[in-house]
Amino acid sequence: MKKYFLHNGTESSGPFSFDELRAMKITKTTPVWFEGMEKWKYAGDVEELYELVAVTPPPFQVEETVVPQAPKTTSNAAFLGLSKNTFIIVIVLIVVGSTIAINIVQNIRSEELEAKNKKTELENRQFLLQQKEIEAQKKLIEEQEKAEAERTAREKKQTIIDRIAAIENEMAVTKDNLDTAKEKLAKATDFKVLRTSTEKSEELKKIKQEIVDFEQELEDLELEQNRLNLELDKIK
């Protein structure tokens, strides 16, 4: 949708939509600019804005009927106390002077409008540059955050892999200790030496407790290994 900018002689405002311009009741001499125009124009010079330009009727005045009078025949006609030729010269000078004055005023306004147009274009360029810088900064931050997230994920993944490898080693050592404890239990049960039943019972109890501890340790290591494997699958 096309957007329009207006100028009040001091600063520009906008952008406005076509419907917003309709509500603002712009006039023929309202400076207007939109993307694609080289310079500012008056609203009355933009074809698509004809229907929005408020039409101002002339001042109310009733036309009076002039009754023609017979011209007076004089040998030396005078106008406002001047001779006919002098009067014509004065009128010509007034018309020429007015034309020159109007042209000067129009040139001054055109130069002012052109200067304001250049200022607006410069402001628009600066705004676009700022927007591009902001977008570039956002993109850089996103890339940095992405790189940091990937680095963190790699470190976490490597930590999990290292811990899983350590758990496997611990489990291997614990299994060896468990097998050794079971062998000790079997030997202690069958081994016959000069010892009291109380001593034998205490020894067997101690070995059985070692077996329970090793089994619990294996179970804990296995649970931790399963949990880490699940986390590793999520990272992948």
C-alpha positions in Angstrom: 0.0 0.0 0.0 1.4 3.4 -1.0 2.3 5.8 1.9 2.3 9.5 1.7 4.4 12.2 3.5 3.2 15.8 4.1 5.1 19.0 4.8 3.8 21.9 6.8 6.6 24.3 5.8 8.8 23.4 8.7 9.0 19.6 9.0 7.6 16.5 7.3 5.1 14.1 8.7 3.9 10.7 7.8 3.7 8.2 6.4 -0.1 8.3 5.9 -2.4 6.0 4.0 -4.9 7.2 1.3 -7.8 7.0 3.8 -5.8 8.9 6.4 -5.2 11.7 3.9 -9.0 11.8 3.2 -9.7 12.4 6.9 -7.0 15.1 7.1 -8.7 17.3 4.4 -5.6 18.4 2.5 -5.7 21.3 0.1 -4.3 22.0 -3.4 -1.2 23.7 -2.0 -0.4 21.0 0.6 3.1 19.6 -0.3 3.0 15.8 -0.8 5.7 13.2 -1.4 5.7 9.5 -1.8 8.2 6.8 -2.9 9.0 7.1 -6.6 8.7 10.9 -6.8 11.8 12.9 -7.5 10.6 16.0 -5.7 7.8 17.3 -3.5 4.6 18.3 -5.3 1.4 20.2 -4.4 -1.5 17.9 -3.8 -3.4 19.6 -6.6 -0.7 18.5 -9.0 -1.0 14.8 -8.1 -3.8 13.2 -10.2 -4.6 10.4 -7.7 -5.3 13.0 -5.0 -7.7 15.1 -7.0 -10.7 13.7 -5.2 -9.2 14.5 -1.8 -8.3 18.2 -2.5 -10.9 20.4 -0.9 -12.5 22.8 -3.4 -12.8 26.3 -2.1 -15.6 28.4 -3.7 -15.0 32.1 -4.6 -16.2 34.8 -2.2 -20.0 35.5 -2.4 -20.8 38.4 -4.7 -23.9 39.2 -6.7 -23.3 40.3 -10.2 -24.7 43.7 -10.7 -26.3 44.7 -14.0 -24.5 47.7 -15.4 -26.6 50.0 -17.5 -24.5 51.1 -20.4 -24.1 54.8 -20.7 -23.3 56.7 -23.8 -19.6 57.4 -24.0 -18.6 61.0 -23.6 -16.9 62.3 -26.5 -13.8 64.2 -25.5 -10.8 65.0 -27.5 -8.4 64.2 -24.6 -9.8 61.0 -22.7 -8.4 60.7 -19.1 -8.2 57.7 -16.7 -7.6 58.4 -13.0 -6.3 61.8 -14.0 -3.9 60.2 -16.5 -3.8 60.4 -20.2 -4.9 57.3 -22.1 -1.3 56.4 -23.2 0.1 57.1 -19.8 -2.6 54.9 -18.2 -1.8 52.0 -20.6 1.9 52.3 -19.8 1.1 52.2 -16.0 -1.1 49.2 -16.4 1.6 47.4 -18.5 4.2 48.2 -15.9 2.0 46.9 -13.1 1.3 43.7 -15.0 4.9 43.1 -15.8 6.0 43.9 -12.2 3.3 41.6 -10.8 4.4 38.8 -13.1 8.1 39.3 -12.1 7.2 39.4 -8.5 5.1 36.2 -8.8 7.9 34.4 -10.6 10.3 35.4 -7.9 8.0 34.2 -5.2 7.4 30.9 -7.0 11.2 30.4 -7.5 11.9 31.1 -3.9 9.1 28.6 -2.8 10.4 26.1 -5.4 14.0 26.4 -4.0 12.7 26.1 -0.4 10.6 23.0 -1.3 13.6 21.5 -3.1 15.8 22.1 -0.1 13.2 20.5 2.2 12.8 17.6 -0.3 16.6 17.0 -0.1 16.5 17.1 3.7 13.7 14.6 3.7 15.5 12.3 1.3 18.6 12.5 3.5 16.6 11.7 6.6 15.0 8.7 4.8 18.5 7.4 3.8 19.7 7.8 7.3 16.7 6.0 8.6 17.2 3.1 6.2 20.9 2.9 7.1 20.0 2.7 10.8 17.5 0.0 10.1 20.1 -2.0 8.2 22.6 -1.6 11.0 20.0 -2.8 13.5 19.2 -5.8 11.4 22.9 -6.6 11.0 23.4 -6.4 14.7 20.4 -8.7 15.4 21.7 -11.2 12.9 25.2 -11.1 14.4 23.7 -11.6 17.9 21.6 -14.5 16.6 24.7 -16.1 15.0 26.7 -15.7 18.2 23.9 -17.2 20.3 23.6 -20.1 17.9 27.4 -20.7 18.0 27.4 -20.5 21.8 24.5 -22.9 22.0 26.3 -25.4 19.7 29.5 -25.0 21.7 27.6 -25.7 24.9 25.9 -28.7 23.4 29.2 -30.1 22.2 30.8 -29.7 25.6 27.8 -31.3 27.3 27.8 -34.1 24.8 31.5 -34.7 25.4 31.0 -34.6 29.2 28.3 -37.2 29.0 30.4 -39.4 26.7 33.3 -39.2 29.1 31.1 -40.0 32.1 29.5 -43.0 30.3 33.0 -44.3 29.6 34.0 -43.8 33.2 30.8 -45.6 34.3 31.6 -48.6 32.1 35.0 -48.8 33.7 33.6 -48.5 37.2 31.0 -51.2 36.4 33.7 -53.5 35.2 35.7 -53.0 38.4 32.6 -53.4 40.6 31.6 -56.6 38.7 35.1 -58.0 39.4 34.8 -57.0 43.0 31.4 -58.7 43.2 32.7 -61.9 41.6 35.6 -61.9 44.1 33.2 -61.3 47.0 31.0 -64.2 45.9 34.1 -66.5 45.6 35.1 -65.4 49.1 31.6 -66.2 50.4 31.7 -69.7 48.9 35.2 -70.3 50.3 34.3 -68.9 53.7 31.2 -71.1 53.8 33.2 -74.3 53.0 36.4 -73.4 54.7 37.0 -75.3 57.9 39.4 -74.0 60.4 39.6 -73.7 64.1 37.1 -70.9 64.7 34.0 -70.4 66.6 30.6 -70.3 65.0 30.3 -66.7 66.1 33.5 -65.8 64.2 32.3 -67.7 61.1 28.9 -66.0 61.2 30.5 -62.5 61.5 32.8 -63.2 58.6 30.0 -64.5 56.4 27.8 -61.5 57.3 30.6 -59.1 56.4 31.1 -60.8 53.0 27.4 -60.8 52.3 27.2 -57.1 53.1 30.1 -56.5 50.6 28.1 -58.4 47.9 25.0 -56.3 48.7 27.0 -53.1 48.4 28.6 -54.1 45.1 25.2 -55.1 43.7 23.7 -51.7 44.8 26.7 -49.9 43.3 26.2 -51.7 40.0 22.5 -50.9 40.0 23.2 -47.2 40.7 25.8 -47.1 37.9 23.4 -48.8 35.5 20.6 -46.3 36.3 23.0 -43.3 35.7 24.2 -44.9 32.5 20.7 -45.2 31.2 19.8 -41.6 32.1 23.0 -40.3 30.4 22.2 -42.3 27.3 18.8 -40.7 27.1 20.3 -37.2 27.4 22.8 -38.1 24.7 20.0 -39.1 22.4 18.3 -35.7 22.9 21.5 -33.8 22.1 21.9 -35.7 18.9 
